[in-house]
Amino acid sequence: MTKLKFTVIGLGHIGKRHAAIISTIPEAVEGQAQDDAEGQEPEASSQRLIAAICTPNNLHCAQAIEWMQKGYDVIIEKPMGLNAEECREVIEVARKLNRKVFCVMQNRYSPPSKWLKELIGSGQLGKIFSVQVNCLWNRNKAYYQQSKWKGKLAQDGGTLYTQFSHFVDTVLWLFGNIKPTYARFHNFNHPEIEFEDSGHFDFEIISGGVGTFTYSTSAHEQNLESSITILAEHGSVKVGGQYMDEVLACNVKDYAMPTLSPTLPPNDYGTYKGSASNHAFVYANVLDVLNGNAKIDCTPEEGLRVVEVIEEVYRWRKNF
């Protein structure tokens, strides 16, 4: 294939993670890395141009559109955006310009997540009765003070966008569309931020079943757990650990639990840890798609649906 020229927009923790992975790609030619959206026009038509958008959440959609208009396909860090209308505009511009849009939801690549996807897809669980998601993390005051945008409502959007959109995506990826039915929010421990540090919402699974989603950044000193428990017609399953990286229970009728590959360690940012270090799989998919050998693993339509669900949940903020 033609050489690839990558541009990383935003040089925070996650932007540096993207740049490090790009440096290992043989097909990549020397690209750019920068803190803002100012870029250069394409230099050579023989190069395939890809921009990774790793800036504050509120800039993702506008910058994705800007770089698509410059001739780039785009990789958008989570969340795709902070409102569904802007995300739909990204999809429309991509369609008109024939650009590829890759949304980053790297938790899908963790072995327990892939196993759950296969198990649910096989139908061996039968009807899904209930799903319980717990995401109980720690983010201290220093975390919010190290960046001008984190904790600010207009730029960050809220805890569901910045910390836990991965797990909203996991629910949608595993079970299909959901409808939030109730939500409540609290700020227990972070007066320096402009929204909740903890929350809970209930939802209906459109294909059948109900669920709850509890989240917080106020776990003491370190991340406590990211877990999903499934009660179904033919079995009960729980995947947990700090990063949904361990199968804690598998009791399924006429089913033998397979041996899974080890889960990669979480992204370590020094003062805190995030989700699994699976960005290399995102880039492997980018290369496969551009070579014509695969479909996009997380499409912009899927990124949009995550934002739509979070917007639906946050409609209850008027009571916060």
N, C-alpha and C positions, 0 to 999 in steps of 0.2 A: 504494500500500500504506500501512498505518499507519506512523506514525513509529517509529523504532527508538531505544531507549535502551540504550547500551552502558555496561558497567561493567568496567574493567580491574582485575584483582586481581593485585597485584605490580608494583612500579615500578622494577625493575631495568632493565638494558639492553633486554631484549626487550619488557618491558611498555611502556616508553617508545616503542618502535617501533610497537607496536599502537596506542597512544594517538595517535601522530602520524598514522597512516593513518585512524583513526576520525574525526579532525578534518576530513578531506577529504570525508567521505561526506555528501551533501546531505540524505539521509533521517534522519540522526542528530540527535536532540535532545541537549541538554546532559546528560551522564552523570556518572559518577564515576570516579575513579582512586585506588587506595589500595594500601597495602603489605600488608594482611592480608586475612582473610576476613570481617571484620565488615562487614555491609552493611545496607541499608535494605529495607523491604518494598516491593513494587511500588506506585507512586504513582498510576498511571492505567491502567485496563484497555484503553484505546485504543492503548497503546504496546506494541510488541513488544520484549521485554526480552532482551538478550544479554550474557552475562558472558564475558570473555576471561580464562582462567586462566593466569597468567604467573609463578607462584610457584615455589619450589624443587620439584624433581621429586617428592619424597615426599608433597607436599600436593595434587597435581593431582587425584587421584581423589576424595578426601574433599571438596575444595572444589567440584568439579564437581557432586557429588551435593547438597551444601548449596545451591548456587545454583539447581539444577534444582528443588529443593523450594520455593524462593522464587518460582518462576514463570519462570525464565530458561532460554532455550536457552544452550548453552555452546560456546565455542571453547577447545580444550585445546592448549596448547603441547606440543611434543615434550619428553620422551616422554609418552605418555598416562598412564603411571604406572610404578611400580617393581615391581609384581607383577601377574600375570595375574588373580588372584582379585579384586583391587580393580577392575581394568578391566572384568571381567565384571559386577561390581555396578553400575558406571556404566551399562553397556548395559541392564541389567535395569531400573534406575530410570528411564532415558530411555524405555524401552518402556512402563512402567506409567503414566508421567506425560505421555506423548506429547510429549517434548522432542526437539529437534534437538541432535546432538553432532557438532561439526566438529573433526577432528584436524589439527594443523598439520604438514604435510610439504611445505614450499614448494619444495623442490628439484625436485619433479615438474613445475613450471612452466617450468624452464629450457629453452630451445629444443633443446639437444642431448639432454636427457632425453626430451622429447616426441617428438623424431625417432626415438630408439631404441625407444620404446614402439610407434610406428607401424611401424617397420621389422620388429621382432620379430613384431608382430601380423599383419603381412602374410604371413608365412611364407616370405619370400624368402631368409632365411638357412638355411632347412631345419632339420635337427636341430641342437640346441645341443650342442656337445661339452664346452667348458669355459669358465668365467668367472673372471676374476681381478680383484679389487677391491683397490686400494691407497688408503688414507686416511692421509697422513703430514703431520701438522700440528705447529704449535708452540704450546704453552701454557707460559708461564714461571712462576716461583715467585710473581711479583706477581699473576698471574691468579688463582691459588688463594687468595692472601691477601686479595684485595679483597672477598671474600664469605665469610660465615661457614659457608655450606653446601657450597660447591664443594670437592670433594676428600674430603668426609665420606661414608663408605659408606652410612649410614642415610638421608641426605638426597639425596645425589647419585646413588648407585647404581653408578656406574662410568663409565669412558670410553665404552663403547658406548652408554650411555643419553644422556649429556650432549653428547658431541661427534658421535657417529657413528650414532645411530639413524636419521638421515636416509638414510644409505647402506644400512643394513639394509632400510629401507623401499623404496629404489630397487630392490634385488635382488628383493624380493617382488613389487613392482609390475610389474617387467619380465618375470619368469620364473615367477611363481606360487609355490606353497609350496616350502619347502626344509627339509631335515633336517640340522642340524649333526652332524658325525660325529667331530670332534676339535677341541680347543682348547688353547692354551698362552698364558701371560701372563708379563710381565716388568715390573718397575719399574726403568728404567735411570737416571732423572734427576730423580725427584720424591719425595724422602723425606718431603715434607710432606703427601702424600696417602695415603689408606687403602686404595688398590687399585692396579691396574696402570696404567702410563702407555702400555704397548704390548701388543699381543696379535695372535693369529692364530687363525683357525678355518677348518676345511674343512667343506664341505657338499655334500650331494646335492640336485639339483633334482628334485623329484618327477616332473615331466613328462619328465625326461631330461636328462642332463648332470651335471657336477660343478663345484665351484667352490672358490675360496680367498678369504679376506678378511683382509687385513693392515692394522693400524691402529696409530697412535702419535701422541702429543702431544709427542714429543721431537725433532722435526726442528729443526735449528739455526736459531735466530733468527726464522724466518718459516715460514709454511705452505709445504710443498714441492709436494704434489699430492693431488688426489682423482681417481682414474681407475678406469675399468672397461674391461677387454679381453675381447672375446668371440671365441672360435674356434668356427665352425659349419660345417655341411656345405657351404654354398655361399658362405662368405665369412668375412672377419676384420674386426673393427671395434674401434677404440679411441677412447674419449672421455676426455680428460684435462684438464690445466691444474690450477691450484691448487684449483678448485672444480667439477671436472667440467663445465667450461664451453667446451671446445674439442673439435672432432672432429679427432683426430690421425691416424686411419687409417680408410679405408673402401674395402675391396676385396671387392666383392660381385658375384657372377655376374649379368650382364645388368642392371646397376643403375647409374643415374646419380645421384650425390650431389646433392641439392637445395641451394639456397641457404637458409641458416637466418637467422632474425632474430638480432640481437645479444643476447648474454646480459647481463642486468643486473649491475652490480658487486656485490661481496659486501657484507654488512652490516659496516660499519666502526665498531668500538667504541673507537677511539682506540689502546689498547694492544695490540689484537689484532683479527683479522677472522674473520668466520664465513661461513656459507653465503650464497647469493645473496639479494639484496633483493627477494624475490618475495611478501612478505606481502600486498601490494595485490591479488594474484590470489586469495589465500585469501579476502579480504573481498569481492571481486567474486563469488566462488562463494557466499558466505554470502547476499549480496543476491539472487542468482539463485535460490537454493533457497527463500528466504523469499517470493519473488515467484511461486513455483511454476513456474519456468522451467528448472530444472536439478536434477540429483541431487548429493548431497554428494560432492565430489571425493575426500576421504579420510575414510572412514567410521570409526566407533569399532571396528567389527570388524577393520578393517585396522590401526588403532592397536594393538588388542589383539594381533594376530598379530606385530607387531614386538616387543612386550614378551615374548611367548611365546618367540620365537626367541632373544632376548637371554638370557632365563632359561635356555634349553637350553644356550646357549654357556657361561654362567657356572656351570653344574653342574661344569665342570672346574676351578673355582677351588679346590677342596679340595686340588689339587696345586700351587697357587701359593704 
